[in-house]
């Protein structure tokens, strides 16, 4: 997501292919607090990780590197 077009609280976006809801935005740190639909666990991601359309690109978990 472009830093000039930061999301707003309540926006529905995508983290990879799963839909999320933005619960808070921290523009100074370029972070957004989100949670998946139908889940209550909230977490932070970089604003560039969320998109307006689903992304089905293959990826690997960072946990593999440890």
VOBA-1610 file (N, C-alpha, C; in pm, whole numbers, padded with zeros to 5 digits, always signed):
BEGIN
Unk+00085-00118+00000Unk+00000+00000+00000Unk+00089+00123+00000Unk+00055+00221-00079Unk+00130+00345-00090Unk+00120+00424+00040Unk+00234+00476+00088Unk+00235+00548+00215Unk+00149+00674+00211Unk+00130+00734+00094Unk+00045+00852+00084Unk-00102+00815+00100Unk-00137+00692+00072Unk-00274+00646+00083Unk-00288+00547+00198Unk-00259+00592+00318Unk-00268+00504+00433Unk-00412+00458+00454Unk-00429+00334+00500Unk-00566+00287+00527Unk-00623+00359+00648Unk-00751+00347+00666Unk-00821+00405+00780Unk-00874+00293+00868Unk-00901+00326+00993Unk-00962+00230+01083Unk-01094+00181+01025Unk-01114+00050+01024Unk-01235-00009+00970Unk-01225-00054+00826Unk-01117-00016+00757Unk-01100-00059+00618Unk-01082-00210+00611Unk-01137-00270+00506Unk-01118-00412+00480Unk-01015-00425+00369Unk-00903-00488+00401Unk-00793-00506+00307Unk-00753-00652+00304Unk-00643-00684+00237Unk-00595-00821+00228Unk-00451-00829+00275Unk-00423-00931+00353Unk-00286-00969+00388Unk-00264-01101+00318Unk-00184-01097+00213Unk-00172-01207+00119Unk-00311-01233+00059Unk-00370-01350+00082Unk-00501-01381+00023Unk-00615-01377+00124Unk-00585-01344+00250Unk-00690-01343+00353Unk-00734-01199+00383Unk-00863-01182+00397Unk-00918-01049+00425Unk-00898-01014+00572Unk-00858-00888+00595Unk-00834-00838+00730Unk-00909-00707+00749Unk-00926-00669+00875Unk-00987-00541+00909Unk-00884-00458+00984Unk-00868-00334+00944Unk-00774-00243+01009Unk-00839-00189+01137Unk-00770-00205+01251Unk-00823-00157+01378Unk-00753-00031+01425Unk-00632-00006+01378Unk-00560+00116+01414Unk-00448+00140+01315Unk-00411+00266+01295Unk-00305+00303+01202Unk-00204+00389+01277Unk-00075+00357+01259Unk+00034+00433+01320Unk+00122+00488+01208Unk+00085+00604+01152Unk+00155+00655+01033Unk+00303+00687+01058Unk+00339+00728+01178Unk+00480+00761+01206Unk+00568+00638+01187Unk+00518+00522+01227Unk+00595+00398+01218Unk+00560+00316+01095Unk+00463+00361+01017Unk+00414+00291+00899Unk+00362+00152+00934Unk+00292+00143+01046Unk+00234+00017+01092Unk+00083+00025+01096Unk+00019-00088+01074Unk-00125-00098+01092Unk-00154-00215+01185Unk-00253-00199+01269Unk-00297-00307+01357Unk-00419-00368+01291Unk-00415-00500+01270Unk-00521-00566+01194Unk-00565-00694+01264Unk-00678-00746+01220Unk-00719-00881+01258Unk-00794-00943+01142Unk-00782-01077+01132Unk-00853-01149+01027Unk-01002-01146+01056Unk-01082-01155+00951Unk-01227-01162+00968Unk-01262-01281+01056Unk-01359-01265+01142Unk-01410-01369+01231Unk-01307-01416+01333Unk-01199-01340+01353Unk-01101-01370+01457Unk-01079-01244+01539Unk-01045-01260+01666Unk-01028-01143+01752Unk-00881-01110+01778Unk-00789-01202+01748Unk-00647-01178+01772Unk-00597-01067+01680Unk-00542-00960+01739Unk-00491-00847+01661Unk-00339-00851+01658Unk-00282-00803+01547Unk-00138-00799+01534Unk-00098-00684+01441Unk+00030-00647+01445Unk+00082-00536+01367Unk+00153-00587+01242Unk+00137-00514+01132Unk+00212-00540+01010Unk+00253-00407+00949Unk+00355-00411+00865Unk+00396-00293+00791Unk+00285-00256+00694Unk+00265-00129+00673Unk+00156-00082+00587Unk+00171-00134+00444Unk+00293-00162+00402Unk+00313-00211+00265Unk+00275-00359+00250Unk+00248-00429+00361Unk+00210-00571+00354Unk+00063-00590+00321Unk-00019-00488+00341Unk-00162-00502+00312Unk-00193-00440+00176Unk-00287-00503+00107Unk-00323-00458-00028Unk-00474-00451-00041Unk-00518-00390-00149Unk-00662-00378-00174Unk-00718-00499-00247Unk-00630-00584-00302Unk-00671-00705-00373Unk-00592-00823-00319Unk-00651-00942-00321Unk-00578-01059-00269Unk-00454-01089-00353Unk-00351-01142-00285Unk-00225-01176-00350Unk-00201-01325-00329Unk-00198-01402-00437Unk-00181-01546-00428Unk-00039-01591-00462Unk+00057-01501-00453Unk+00196-01535-00480Unk+00245-01635-00376Unk+00318-01737-00421Unk+00373-01835-00329Unk+00478-01770-00240Unk+00483-01811-00114Unk+00581-01759-00022Unk+00619-01867+00077Unk+00727-01842+00154Unk+00768-01936+00257Unk+00768-01864+00391Unk+00755-01940+00496Unk+00754-01884+00630Unk+00896-01851+00676Unk+00911-01743+00750Unk+01041-01706+00807Unk+01084-01807+00912Unk+00988-01877+00972Unk+01021-01977+01073Unk+01115-02085+01018Unk+01114-02107+00889Unk+01202-02207+00828Unk+01348-02169+00845Unk+01376-02040+00852Unk+01513-01992+00861Unk+01575-02008+00998Unk+01495-02035+01099Unk+01550-02046+01235Unk+01583-02187+01271
//
